[in-house]
């Protein structure tokens, strides 16, 4: 496996001066009728031209000579190198991969839609160029594979797998860390470093989205009702205790049961109730 090694090059400006000097001498030789010398100088000047390269910030050039890797040039500016070198530019800038939503099954088999946004950059130019055919395509394919693997390792939510401590929906921070780890492991072969990976889209698939929404709503209603009942029971208990403490009225067990029933109906009803007020004797 190739590993990156850096190399250096000659300043292009000094060679450019040499280039123009050779052309000037060639013209002078022509004026002196030294045609063979002029031709040789022009041929050498033309041979020099392919060696010029401009390297922008956060760029590198991978250099090979007749199939042999000679190093990576990362110095910025106008440079000159051996014209026989084969040069391939590689961007060292951070790049985004905005994944499209894909349909997969979560840990318990529910179809879900999931996508991720990944920030990556080339950390080893030699591996990126020589170890994979096309490192951009390699990143895209392996990222989709990593997202599919992640989705199958965790349930969508807790009510699908109550024993699971991590879910795709609730454990975003841990899930993102796991995604980064798997991506770094998969892409290390290509010399790619993952700077950040985040789940950008997460939803139930369309065929079960309606049923799951009803289930979530029912779960929310049950939780709300549970809290309402707990509060209502506490209020009834407090009302009976206050009545007994102040000796306002003495109720037997049957009328206590009726009072509890009526209070619970009033406190737990979804709609406002219209009770019948008895202004006479309670008996």
GIDA-V223116 format. One record per helix or strand of 3 or more residues. SS is the DSSP state (@ for helix, = for strand). FROM is the first residue (numbers start at 0). TO is the last residue. If there is no record, write none. Layout:
ss=SS from=FROM to=TO
ss=SS from=FROM to=TO
//
This chain:
ss=@ from=11 to=30
ss=@ from=34 to=48
ss== from=51 to=54
ss== from=58 to=64
ss== from=67 to=72
ss== from=76 to=79
ss== from=85 to=90
ss== from=94 to=97
ss== from=101 to=104
ss== from=110 to=121
ss=@ from=124 to=129
ss=@ from=134 to=152
ss=@ from=171 to=189
ss== from=191 to=203
ss=@ from=205 to=245
ss=@ from=252 to=267
//
